[in-house]
Amino acid sequence: MDVPQPAPEPYSEGDHVIVYLGPNDQDREFHGTEAIVVERVEDTLDDVTERPLDKYLYRVKAITSENILPPDFRHSDLVPASE
């Protein structure tokens, strides 16, 4: 089974994504949710991890309910949705 990979570049507002979380993640209830990126913010996690995309946090809105999901997601938690 191929594991979907995050985009190689930061997501932008309006991008269609799927939340992809591991079975032990505290927010696993959102795994598989199709969403639209509504906001991208930056912090300094990349200074610690030395992975440039780790600095991005995303607020996303579920496509089916149009509700903004309560947690913000890291770049590695989102994969591009097939258009």
PyMOL Python script that loads the backbone (N, CA, C, O; Angstrom):
from pymol import cmd

cmd.read_pdbstr("""\
ATOM      1  N   MET A   1       0.846  -1.184   0.000  1.00  0.00           N
ATOM      2  CA  MET A   1       0.000   0.000   0.000  1.00  0.00           C
ATOM      3  C   MET A   1       0.888   1.242   0.000  1.00  0.00           C
ATOM      4  O   MET A   1       1.783   1.379   0.834  1.00  0.00           O
ATOM      5  N   ASP A   2       0.630   2.132  -0.933  1.00  0.00           N
ATOM      6  CA  ASP A   2       1.383   3.378  -0.998  1.00  0.00           C
ATOM      7  C   ASP A   2       0.797   4.388  -0.020  1.00  0.00           C
ATOM      8  O   ASP A   2      -0.415   4.591   0.037  1.00  0.00           O
ATOM      9  N   VAL A   3       1.672   5.010   0.739  1.00  0.00           N
ATOM     10  CA  VAL A   3       1.250   6.040   1.679  1.00  0.00           C
ATOM     11  C   VAL A   3       1.289   7.378   0.952  1.00  0.00           C
ATOM     12  O   VAL A   3       2.331   7.743   0.407  1.00  0.00           O
ATOM     13  N   PRO A   4       0.172   8.125   0.927  1.00  0.00           N
ATOM     14  CA  PRO A   4       0.174   9.431   0.267  1.00  0.00           C
ATOM     15  C   PRO A   4       1.193  10.366   0.912  1.00  0.00           C
ATOM     16  O   PRO A   4       1.431  10.310   2.118  1.00  0.00           O
ATOM     17  N   GLN A   5       1.781  11.213   0.098  1.00  0.00           N
ATOM     18  CA  GLN A   5       2.802  12.135   0.578  1.00  0.00           C
ATOM     19  C   GLN A   5       2.297  13.570   0.526  1.00  0.00           C
ATOM     20  O   GLN A   5       1.516  13.916  -0.360  1.00  0.00           O
ATOM     21  N   PRO A   6       2.729  14.410   1.459  1.00  0.00           N
ATOM     22  CA  PRO A   6       2.381  15.832   1.406  1.00  0.00           C
ATOM     23  C   PRO A   6       2.951  16.468   0.142  1.00  0.00           C
ATOM     24  O   PRO A   6       3.866  15.927  -0.480  1.00  0.00           O
ATOM     25  N   ALA A   7       2.412  17.597  -0.222  1.00  0.00           N
ATOM     26  CA  ALA A   7       2.924  18.344  -1.374  1.00  0.00           C
ATOM     27  C   ALA A   7       4.361  18.788  -1.102  1.00  0.00           C
ATOM     28  O   ALA A   7       4.729  19.023   0.049  1.00  0.00           O
ATOM     29  N   PRO A   8       5.170  18.902  -2.149  1.00  0.00           N
ATOM     30  CA  PRO A   8       6.562  19.334  -1.961  1.00  0.00           C
ATOM     31  C   PRO A   8       6.699  20.830  -1.690  1.00  0.00           C
ATOM     32  O   PRO A   8       7.776  21.297  -1.318  1.00  0.00           O
ATOM     33  N   GLU A   9       5.625  21.573  -1.874  1.00  0.00           N
ATOM     34  CA  GLU A   9       5.605  23.018  -1.636  1.00  0.00           C
ATOM     35  C   GLU A   9       4.495  23.336  -0.634  1.00  0.00           C
ATOM     36  O   GLU A   9       3.590  22.523  -0.446  1.00  0.00           O
ATOM     37  N   PRO A  10       4.546  24.499   0.009  1.00  0.00           N
ATOM     38  CA  PRO A  10       3.475  24.871   0.948  1.00  0.00           C
ATOM     39  C   PRO A  10       2.116  24.932   0.240  1.00  0.00           C
ATOM     40  O   PRO A  10       2.032  25.286  -0.936  1.00  0.00           O
ATOM     41  N   TYR A  11       1.076  24.589   0.964  1.00  0.00           N
ATOM     42  CA  TYR A  11      -0.278  24.740   0.439  1.00  0.00           C
ATOM     43  C   TYR A  11      -0.669  26.209   0.506  1.00  0.00           C
ATOM     44  O   TYR A  11      -0.132  26.978   1.303  1.00  0.00           O
ATOM     45  N   SER A  12      -1.617  26.582  -0.351  1.00  0.00           N
ATOM     46  CA  SER A  12      -2.129  27.950  -0.384  1.00  0.00           C
ATOM     47  C   SER A  12      -3.611  27.937  -0.051  1.00  0.00           C
ATOM     48  O   SER A  12      -4.268  26.898  -0.124  1.00  0.00           O
ATOM     49  N   GLU A  13      -4.128  29.099   0.313  1.00  0.00           N
ATOM     50  CA  GLU A  13      -5.564  29.210   0.549  1.00  0.00           C
ATOM     51  C   GLU A  13      -6.299  28.757  -0.704  1.00  0.00           C
ATOM     52  O   GLU A  13      -5.946  29.133  -1.822  1.00  0.00           O
ATOM     53  N   GLY A  14      -7.329  27.943  -0.494  1.00  0.00           N
ATOM     54  CA  GLY A  14      -8.123  27.427  -1.600  1.00  0.00           C
ATOM     55  C   GLY A  14      -7.690  26.060  -2.099  1.00  0.00           C
ATOM     56  O   GLY A  14      -8.413  25.436  -2.876  1.00  0.00           O
ATOM     57  N   ASP A  15      -6.523  25.575  -1.670  1.00  0.00           N
ATOM     58  CA  ASP A  15      -6.074  24.246  -2.093  1.00  0.00           C
ATOM     59  C   ASP A  15      -6.961  23.163  -1.488  1.00  0.00           C
ATOM     60  O   ASP A  15      -7.380  23.256  -0.334  1.00  0.00           O
ATOM     61  N   HIS A  16      -7.236  22.138  -2.285  1.00  0.00           N
ATOM     62  CA  HIS A  16      -8.061  20.999  -1.886  1.00  0.00           C
ATOM     63  C   HIS A  16      -7.125  19.930  -1.332  1.00  0.00           C
ATOM     64  O   HIS A  16      -6.228  19.469  -2.037  1.00  0.00           O
ATOM     65  N   VAL A  17      -7.325  19.535  -0.081  1.00  0.00           N
ATOM     66  CA  VAL A  17      -6.440  18.587   0.598  1.00  0.00           C
ATOM     67  C   VAL A  17      -7.250  17.504   1.305  1.00  0.00           C
ATOM     68  O   VAL A  17      -8.466  17.613   1.458  1.00  0.00           O
ATOM     69  N   ILE A  18      -6.547  16.464   1.729  1.00  0.00           N
ATOM     70  CA  ILE A  18      -7.131  15.413   2.558  1.00  0.00           C
ATOM     71  C   ILE A  18      -6.286  15.303   3.818  1.00  0.00           C
ATOM     72  O   ILE A  18      -5.058  15.247   3.753  1.00  0.00           O
ATOM     73  N   VAL A  19      -6.954  15.273   4.960  1.00  0.00           N
ATOM     74  CA  VAL A  19      -6.249  15.100   6.233  1.00  0.00           C
ATOM     75  C   VAL A  19      -5.784  13.649   6.300  1.00  0.00           C
ATOM     76  O   VAL A  19      -6.578  12.725   6.126  1.00  0.00           O
ATOM     77  N   TYR A  20      -4.488  13.457   6.553  1.00  0.00           N
ATOM     78  CA  TYR A  20      -3.912  12.112   6.601  1.00  0.00           C
ATOM     79  C   TYR A  20      -3.134  11.968   7.904  1.00  0.00           C
ATOM     80  O   TYR A  20      -2.024  12.483   8.041  1.00  0.00           O
ATOM     81  N   LEU A  21      -3.740  11.255   8.866  1.00  0.00           N
ATOM     82  CA  LEU A  21      -3.149  11.104  10.199  1.00  0.00           C
ATOM     83  C   LEU A  21      -2.963   9.635  10.543  1.00  0.00           C
ATOM     84  O   LEU A  21      -3.673   8.771  10.027  1.00  0.00           O
ATOM     85  N   GLY A  22      -2.017   9.363  11.407  1.00  0.00           N
ATOM     86  CA  GLY A  22      -1.774   8.004  11.869  1.00  0.00           C
ATOM     87  C   GLY A  22      -2.844   7.547  12.849  1.00  0.00           C
ATOM     88  O   GLY A  22      -3.566   8.372  13.409  1.00  0.00           O
ATOM     89  N   PRO A  23      -2.952   6.233  13.061  1.00  0.00           N
ATOM     90  CA  PRO A  23      -3.989   5.686  13.938  1.00  0.00           C
ATOM     91  C   PRO A  23      -3.842   6.097  15.399  1.00  0.00           C
ATOM     92  O   PRO A  23      -4.813   6.025  16.152  1.00  0.00           O
ATOM     93  N   ASN A  24      -2.672   6.518  15.810  1.00  0.00           N
ATOM     94  CA  ASN A  24      -2.469   6.923  17.204  1.00  0.00           C
ATOM     95  C   ASN A  24      -2.493   8.431  17.405  1.00  0.00           C
ATOM     96  O   ASN A  24      -2.285   8.907  18.521  1.00  0.00           O
ATOM     97  N   ASP A  25      -2.741   9.185  16.351  1.00  0.00           N
ATOM     98  CA  ASP A  25      -2.780  10.646  16.457  1.00  0.00           C
ATOM     99  C   ASP A  25      -4.003  11.065  17.269  1.00  0.00           C
ATOM    100  O   ASP A  25      -5.083  10.498  17.101  1.00  0.00           O
ATOM    101  N   GLN A  26      -3.842  12.039  18.135  1.00  0.00           N
ATOM    102  CA  GLN A  26      -4.967  12.477  18.977  1.00  0.00           C
ATOM    103  C   GLN A  26      -6.117  13.067  18.161  1.00  0.00           C
ATOM    104  O   GLN A  26      -7.245  13.121  18.652  1.00  0.00           O
ATOM    105  N   ASP A  27      -5.862  13.507  16.942  1.00  0.00           N
ATOM    106  CA  ASP A  27      -6.908  14.075  16.088  1.00  0.00           C
ATOM    107  C   ASP A  27      -7.334  13.113  14.982  1.00  0.00           C
ATOM    108  O   ASP A  27      -7.836  13.544  13.944  1.00  0.00           O
ATOM    109  N   ARG A  28      -7.134  11.803  15.202  1.00  0.00           N
ATOM    110  CA  ARG A  28      -7.387  10.801  14.165  1.00  0.00           C
ATOM    111  C   ARG A  28      -8.828  10.792  13.660  1.00  0.00           C
ATOM    112  O   ARG A  28      -9.094  10.277  12.573  1.00  0.00           O
ATOM    113  N   GLU A  29      -9.751  11.346  14.420  1.00  0.00           N
ATOM    114  CA  GLU A  29     -11.151  11.391  13.961  1.00  0.00           C
ATOM    115  C   GLU A  29     -11.287  12.175  12.660  1.00  0.00           C
ATOM    116  O   GLU A  29     -12.272  12.013  11.939  1.00  0.00           O
ATOM    117  N   PHE A  30     -10.308  13.021  12.356  1.00  0.00           N
ATOM    118  CA  PHE A  30     -10.364  13.830  11.137  1.00  0.00           C
ATOM    119  C   PHE A  30      -9.652  13.168   9.957  1.00  0.00           C
ATOM    120  O   PHE A  30      -9.668  13.702   8.848  1.00  0.00           O
ATOM    121  N   HIS A  31      -9.027  12.008  10.188  1.00  0.00           N
ATOM    122  CA  HIS A  31      -8.319  11.302   9.114  1.00  0.00           C
ATOM    123  C   HIS A  31      -9.278  11.027   7.955  1.00  0.00           C
ATOM    124  O   HIS A  31     -10.392  10.545   8.160  1.00  0.00           O
ATOM    125  N   GLY A  32      -8.838  11.336   6.752  1.00  0.00           N
ATOM    126  CA  GLY A  32      -9.646  11.099   5.560  1.00  0.00           C
ATOM    127  C   GLY A  32     -10.583  12.231   5.197  1.00  0.00           C
ATOM    128  O   GLY A  32     -11.248  12.172   4.163  1.00  0.00           O
ATOM    129  N   THR A  33     -10.651  13.260   6.023  1.00  0.00           N
ATOM    130  CA  THR A  33     -11.536  14.389   5.747  1.00  0.00           C
ATOM    131  C   THR A  33     -11.014  15.194   4.567  1.00  0.00           C
ATOM    132  O   THR A  33      -9.858  15.619   4.556  1.00  0.00           O
ATOM    133  N   GLU A  34     -11.873  15.402   3.574  1.00  0.00           N
ATOM    134  CA  GLU A  34     -11.519  16.276   2.457  1.00  0.00           C
ATOM    135  C   GLU A  34     -11.808  17.703   2.882  1.00  0.00           C
ATOM    136  O   GLU A  34     -12.851  17.991   3.469  1.00  0.00           O
ATOM    137  N   ALA A  35     -10.878  18.587   2.581  1.00  0.00           N
ATOM    138  CA  ALA A  35     -10.991  19.955   3.087  1.00  0.00           C
ATOM    139  C   ALA A  35     -10.360  20.950   2.118  1.00  0.00           C
ATOM    140  O   ALA A  35      -9.656  20.587   1.176  1.00  0.00           O
ATOM    141  N   ILE A  36     -10.641  22.203   2.388  1.00  0.00           N
ATOM    142  CA  ILE A  36     -10.065  23.330   1.656  1.00  0.00           C
ATOM    143  C   ILE A  36      -9.229  24.133   2.645  1.00  0.00           C
ATOM    144  O   ILE A  36      -9.674  24.412   3.759  1.00  0.00           O
ATOM    145  N   VAL A  37      -8.024  24.504   2.238  1.00  0.00           N
ATOM    146  CA  VAL A  37      -7.175  25.348   3.081  1.00  0.00           C
ATOM    147  C   VAL A  37      -7.783  26.750   3.120  1.00  0.00           C
ATOM    148  O   VAL A  37      -8.007  27.364   2.077  1.00  0.00           O
ATOM    149  N   VAL A  38      -8.050  27.253   4.330  1.00  0.00           N
ATOM    150  CA  VAL A  38      -8.599  28.601   4.472  1.00  0.00           C
ATOM    151  C   VAL A  38      -7.588  29.579   5.052  1.00  0.00           C
ATOM    152  O   VAL A  38      -7.759  30.792   4.935  1.00  0.00           O
ATOM    153  N   GLU A  39      -6.532  29.057   5.679  1.00  0.00           N
ATOM    154  CA  GLU A  39      -5.508  29.945   6.240  1.00  0.00           C
ATOM    155  C   GLU A  39      -4.207  29.168   6.420  1.00  0.00           C
ATOM    156  O   GLU A  39      -4.207  27.994   6.792  1.00  0.00           O
ATOM    157  N   ARG A  40      -3.102  29.853   6.146  1.00  0.00           N
ATOM    158  CA  ARG A  40      -1.771  29.277   6.388  1.00  0.00           C
ATOM    159  C   ARG A  40      -1.012  30.237   7.282  1.00  0.00           C
ATOM    160  O   ARG A  40      -0.929  31.432   6.999  1.00  0.00           O
ATOM    161  N   VAL A  41      -0.459  29.708   8.364  1.00  0.00           N
ATOM    162  CA  VAL A  41       0.356  30.519   9.274  1.00  0.00           C
ATOM    163  C   VAL A  41       1.707  29.835   9.445  1.00  0.00           C
ATOM    164  O   VAL A  41       1.882  28.669   9.089  1.00  0.00           O
ATOM    165  N   GLU A  42       2.649  30.580   9.994  1.00  0.00           N
ATOM    166  CA  GLU A  42       3.993  30.045  10.189  1.00  0.00           C
ATOM    167  C   GLU A  42       4.400  30.159  11.646  1.00  0.00           C
ATOM    168  O   GLU A  42       4.007  31.089  12.351  1.00  0.00           O
ATOM    169  N   ASP A  43       5.202  29.185  12.083  1.00  0.00           N
ATOM    170  CA  ASP A  43       5.845  29.260  13.389  1.00  0.00           C
ATOM    171  C   ASP A  43       7.313  28.892  13.199  1.00  0.00           C
ATOM    172  O   ASP A  43       7.824  28.971  12.083  1.00  0.00           O
ATOM    173  N   THR A  44       7.984  28.500  14.244  1.00  0.00           N
ATOM    174  CA  THR A  44       9.426  28.248  14.145  1.00  0.00           C
ATOM    175  C   THR A  44       9.799  26.781  14.352  1.00  0.00           C
ATOM    176  O   THR A  44      10.953  26.483  14.662  1.00  0.00           O
ATOM    177  N   LEU A  45       8.848  25.863  14.187  1.00  0.00           N
ATOM    178  CA  LEU A  45       9.168  24.449  14.370  1.00  0.00           C
ATOM    179  C   LEU A  45      10.302  24.009  13.442  1.00  0.00           C
ATOM    180  O   LEU A  45      11.087  23.130  13.797  1.00  0.00           O
ATOM    181  N   ASP A  46      10.390  24.610  12.267  1.00  0.00           N
ATOM    182  CA  ASP A  46      11.452  24.231  11.328  1.00  0.00           C
ATOM    183  C   ASP A  46      12.847  24.511  11.882  1.00  0.00           C
ATOM    184  O   ASP A  46      13.817  23.875  11.467  1.00  0.00           O
ATOM    185  N   ASP A  47      12.956  25.452  12.810  1.00  0.00           N
ATOM    186  CA  ASP A  47      14.253  25.712  13.449  1.00  0.00           C
ATOM    187  C   ASP A  47      14.704  24.510  14.280  1.00  0.00           C
ATOM    188  O   ASP A  47      15.899  24.242  14.408  1.00  0.00           O
ATOM    189  N   VAL A  48      13.736  23.798  14.836  1.00  0.00           N
ATOM    190  CA  VAL A  48      14.027  22.632  15.669  1.00  0.00           C
ATOM    191  C   VAL A  48      14.245  21.386  14.807  1.00  0.00           C
ATOM    192  O   VAL A  48      15.184  20.623  15.035  1.00  0.00           O
ATOM    193  N   THR A  49      13.372  21.187  13.818  1.00  0.00           N
ATOM    194  CA  THR A  49      13.411  19.954  13.023  1.00  0.00           C
ATOM    195  C   THR A  49      14.346  20.037  11.822  1.00  0.00           C
ATOM    196  O   THR A  49      14.761  19.015  11.275  1.00  0.00           O
ATOM    197  N   GLU A  50      14.674  21.257  11.419  1.00  0.00           N
ATOM    198  CA  GLU A  50      15.493  21.505  10.225  1.00  0.00           C
ATOM    199  C   GLU A  50      14.816  21.008   8.945  1.00  0.00           C
ATOM    200  O   GLU A  50      15.486  20.688   7.963  1.00  0.00           O
ATOM    201  N   ARG A  51      13.479  20.948   8.968  1.00  0.00           N
ATOM    202  CA  ARG A  51      12.693  20.617   7.771  1.00  0.00           C
ATOM    203  C   ARG A  51      11.864  21.849   7.437  1.00  0.00           C
ATOM    204  O   ARG A  51      10.953  22.194   8.189  1.00  0.00           O
ATOM    205  N   PRO A  52      12.156  22.518   6.331  1.00  0.00           N
ATOM    206  CA  PRO A  52      11.533  23.806   6.017  1.00  0.00           C
ATOM    207  C   PRO A  52      10.003  23.815   6.033  1.00  0.00           C
ATOM    208  O   PRO A  52       9.406  24.812   6.440  1.00  0.00           O
ATOM    209  N   LEU A  53       9.361  22.738   5.602  1.00  0.00           N
ATOM    210  CA  LEU A  53       7.898  22.733   5.540  1.00  0.00           C
ATOM    211  C   LEU A  53       7.246  22.565   6.911  1.00  0.00           C
ATOM    212  O   LEU A  53       6.034  22.739   7.038  1.00  0.00           O
ATOM    213  N   ASP A  54       8.025  22.232   7.932  1.00  0.00           N
ATOM    214  CA  ASP A  54       7.472  22.073   9.285  1.00  0.00           C
ATOM    215  C   ASP A  54       7.009  23.391   9.893  1.00  0.00           C
ATOM    216  O   ASP A  54       6.303  23.384  10.901  1.00  0.00           O
ATOM    217  N   LYS A  55       7.387  24.511   9.307  1.00  0.00           N
ATOM    218  CA  LYS A  55       6.976  25.797   9.878  1.00  0.00           C
ATOM    219  C   LYS A  55       5.535  26.164   9.546  1.00  0.00           C
ATOM    220  O   LYS A  55       5.004  27.133  10.088  1.00  0.00           O
ATOM    221  N   TYR A  56       4.901  25.405   8.666  1.00  0.00           N
ATOM    222  CA  TYR A  56       3.550  25.765   8.229  1.00  0.00           C
ATOM    223  C   TYR A  56       2.475  25.031   9.017  1.00  0.00           C
ATOM    224  O   TYR A  56       2.543  23.819   9.225  1.00  0.00           O
ATOM    225  N   LEU A  57       1.491  25.793   9.445  1.00  0.00           N
ATOM    226  CA  LEU A  57       0.260  25.287  10.054  1.00  0.00           C
ATOM    227  C   LEU A  57      -0.890  25.740   9.173  1.00  0.00           C
ATOM    228  O   LEU A  57      -0.873  26.840   8.621  1.00  0.00           O
ATOM    229  N   TYR A  58      -1.884  24.882   9.049  1.00  0.00           N
ATOM    230  CA  TYR A  58      -3.012  25.188   8.172  1.00  0.00           C
ATOM    231  C   TYR A  58      -4.326  25.056   8.925  1.00  0.00           C
ATOM    232  O   TYR A  58      -4.526  24.123   9.703  1.00  0.00           O
ATOM    233  N   ARG A  59      -5.204  25.995   8.681  1.00  0.00           N
ATOM    234  CA  ARG A  59      -6.593  25.892   9.132  1.00  0.00           C
ATOM    235  C   ARG A  59      -7.376  25.457   7.897  1.00  0.00           C
ATOM    236  O   ARG A  59      -7.242  26.043   6.823  1.00  0.00           O
ATOM    237  N   VAL A  60      -8.196  24.423   8.066  1.00  0.00           N
ATOM    238  CA  VAL A  60      -8.925  23.884   6.921  1.00  0.00           C
ATOM    239  C   VAL A  60     -10.418  23.790   7.216  1.00  0.00           C
ATOM    240  O   VAL A  60     -10.848  23.690   8.365  1.00  0.00           O
ATOM    241  N   LYS A  61     -11.188  23.826   6.132  1.00  0.00           N
ATOM    242  CA  LYS A  61     -12.649  23.738   6.214  1.00  0.00           C
ATOM    243  C   LYS A  61     -13.079  22.452   5.516  1.00  0.00           C
ATOM    244  O   LYS A  61     -12.720  22.214   4.363  1.00  0.00           O
ATOM    245  N   ALA A  62     -13.848  21.631   6.218  1.00  0.00           N
ATOM    246  CA  ALA A  62     -14.341  20.379   5.640  1.00  0.00           C
ATOM    247  C   ALA A  62     -15.236  20.680   4.445  1.00  0.00           C
ATOM    248  O   ALA A  62     -16.060  21.593   4.493  1.00  0.00           O
ATOM    249  N   ILE A  63     -15.072  19.917   3.383  1.00  0.00           N
ATOM    250  CA  ILE A  63     -15.874  20.137   2.181  1.00  0.00           C
ATOM    251  C   ILE A  63     -17.328  19.747   2.416  1.00  0.00           C
ATOM    252  O   ILE A  63     -18.233  20.452   1.971  1.00  0.00           O
ATOM    253  N   THR A  64     -17.564  18.639   3.106  1.00  0.00           N
ATOM    254  CA  THR A  64     -18.935  18.145   3.262  1.00  0.00           C
ATOM    255  C   THR A  64     -19.787  19.014   4.180  1.00  0.00           C
ATOM    256  O   THR A  64     -20.965  19.236   3.901  1.00  0.00           O
ATOM    257  N   SER A  65     -19.211  19.502   5.262  1.00  0.00           N
ATOM    258  CA  SER A  65     -19.998  20.278   6.228  1.00  0.00           C
ATOM    259  C   SER A  65     -19.730  21.776   6.150  1.00  0.00           C
ATOM    260  O   SER A  65     -20.502  22.579   6.673  1.00  0.00           O
ATOM    261  N   GLU A  66     -18.637  22.148   5.496  1.00  0.00           N
ATOM    262  CA  GLU A  66     -18.171  23.534   5.424  1.00  0.00           C
ATOM    263  C   GLU A  66     -17.803  24.096   6.795  1.00  0.00           C
ATOM    264  O   GLU A  66     -17.704  25.311   6.964  1.00  0.00           O
ATOM    265  N   ASN A  67     -17.601  23.211   7.774  1.00  0.00           N
ATOM    266  CA  ASN A  67     -17.137  23.642   9.095  1.00  0.00           C
ATOM    267  C   ASN A  67     -15.618  23.691   9.116  1.00  0.00           C
ATOM    268  O   ASN A  67     -14.949  22.846   8.523  1.00  0.00           O
ATOM    269  N   ILE A  68     -15.081  24.696   9.809  1.00  0.00           N
ATOM    270  CA  ILE A  68     -13.639  24.747  10.015  1.00  0.00           C
ATOM    271  C   ILE A  68     -13.309  23.708  11.078  1.00  0.00           C
ATOM    272  O   ILE A  68     -13.911  23.690  12.151  1.00  0.00           O
ATOM    273  N   LEU A  69     -12.348  22.845  10.770  1.00  0.00           N
ATOM    274  CA  LEU A  69     -11.980  21.798  11.721  1.00  0.00           C
ATOM    275  C   LEU A  69     -11.260  22.421  12.905  1.00  0.00           C
ATOM    276  O   LEU A  69     -10.472  23.350  12.731  1.00  0.00           O
ATOM    277  N   PRO A  70     -11.522  21.917  14.120  1.00  0.00           N
ATOM    278  CA  PRO A  70     -10.971  22.553  15.319  1.00  0.00           C
ATOM    279  C   PRO A  70      -9.451  22.537  15.427  1.00  0.00           C
ATOM    280  O   PRO A  70      -8.884  23.532  15.877  1.00  0.00           O
ATOM    281  N   PRO A  71      -8.757  21.465  15.039  1.00  0.00           N
ATOM    282  CA  PRO A  71      -7.295  21.587  15.150  1.00  0.00           C
ATOM    283  C   PRO A  71      -6.718  22.248  13.906  1.00  0.00           C
ATOM    284  O   PRO A  71      -7.306  22.181  12.827  1.00  0.00           O
ATOM    285  N   ASP A  72      -5.577  22.878  14.064  1.00  0.00           N
ATOM    286  CA  ASP A  72      -4.783  23.297  12.916  1.00  0.00           C
ATOM    287  C   ASP A  72      -3.873  22.127  12.591  1.00  0.00           C
ATOM    288  O   ASP A  72      -3.454  21.393  13.486  1.00  0.00           O
ATOM    289  N   PHE A  73      -3.566  21.951  11.319  1.00  0.00           N
ATOM    290  CA  PHE A  73      -2.782  20.804  10.883  1.00  0.00           C
ATOM    291  C   PHE A  73      -1.424  21.238  10.358  1.00  0.00           C
ATOM    292  O   PHE A  73      -1.287  22.293   9.739  1.00  0.00           O
ATOM    293  N   ARG A  74      -0.432  20.410  10.615  1.00  0.00           N
ATOM    294  CA  ARG A  74       0.911  20.610  10.074  1.00  0.00           C
ATOM    295  C   ARG A  74       0.916  20.207   8.600  1.00  0.00           C
ATOM    296  O   ARG A  74       0.042  19.478   8.131  1.00  0.00           O
ATOM    297  N   HIS A  75       1.926  20.705   7.886  1.00  0.00           N
ATOM    298  CA  HIS A  75       2.062  20.373   6.469  1.00  0.00           C
ATOM    299  C   HIS A  75       2.056  18.856   6.261  1.00  0.00           C
ATOM    300  O   HIS A  75       1.427  18.355   5.329  1.00  0.00           O
ATOM    301  N   SER A  76       2.745  18.143   7.118  1.00  0.00           N
ATOM    302  CA  SER A  76       2.858  16.688   6.973  1.00  0.00           C
ATOM    303  C   SER A  76       1.552  15.943   7.250  1.00  0.00           C
ATOM    304  O   SER A  76       1.462  14.747   6.975  1.00  0.00           O
ATOM    305  N   ASP A  77       0.538  16.627   7.788  1.00  0.00           N
ATOM    306  CA  ASP A  77      -0.763  16.015   8.074  1.00  0.00           C
ATOM    307  C   ASP A  77      -1.726  16.103   6.900  1.00  0.00           C
ATOM    308  O   ASP A  77      -2.824  15.549   6.954  1.00  0.00           O
ATOM    309  N   LEU A  78      -1.325  16.793   5.841  1.00  0.00           N
ATOM    310  CA  LEU A  78      -2.213  17.028   4.705  1.00  0.00           C
ATOM    311  C   LEU A  78      -1.587  16.492   3.430  1.00  0.00           C
ATOM    312  O   LEU A  78      -0.381  16.617   3.215  1.00  0.00           O
ATOM    313  N   VAL A  79      -2.415  15.894   2.589  1.00  0.00           N
ATOM    314  CA  VAL A  79      -1.962  15.443   1.278  1.00  0.00           C
ATOM    315  C   VAL A  79      -2.859  16.082   0.224  1.00  0.00           C
ATOM    316  O   VAL A  79      -4.030  16.354   0.488  1.00  0.00           O
ATOM    317  N   PRO A  80      -2.316  16.325  -0.968  1.00  0.00           N
ATOM    318  CA  PRO A  80      -3.143  16.920  -2.023  1.00  0.00           C
ATOM    319  C   PRO A  80      -4.289  15.979  -2.392  1.00  0.00           C
ATOM    320  O   PRO A  80      -4.104  14.765  -2.473  1.00  0.00           O
ATOM    321  N   ALA A  81      -5.458  16.542  -2.611  1.00  0.00           N
ATOM    322  CA  ALA A  81      -6.604  15.752  -3.062  1.00  0.00           C
ATOM    323  C   ALA A  81      -6.564  15.678  -4.581  1.00  0.00           C
ATOM    324  O   ALA A  81      -6.135  16.623  -5.243  1.00  0.00           O
ATOM    325  N   SER A  82      -7.007  14.565  -5.126  1.00  0.00           N
ATOM    326  CA  SER A  82      -7.102  14.441  -6.584  1.00  0.00           C
ATOM    327  C   SER A  82      -8.235  15.323  -7.059  1.00  0.00           C
ATOM    328  O   SER A  82      -9.328  15.325  -6.492  1.00  0.00           O
ATOM    329  N   GLU A  83      -7.962  16.053  -8.081  1.00  0.00           N
ATOM    330  CA  GLU A  83      -9.002  16.949  -8.624  1.00  0.00           C
ATOM    331  C   GLU A  83      -9.894  16.188  -9.577  1.00  0.00           C
ATOM    332  O   GLU A  83     -10.828  16.760 -10.139  1.00  0.00           O
TER     333      GLU A  83
END
""", "prot")
cmd.dss("prot")
cmd.show_as("cartoon", "prot")
cmd.util.cbc("prot")
cmd.orient("prot")
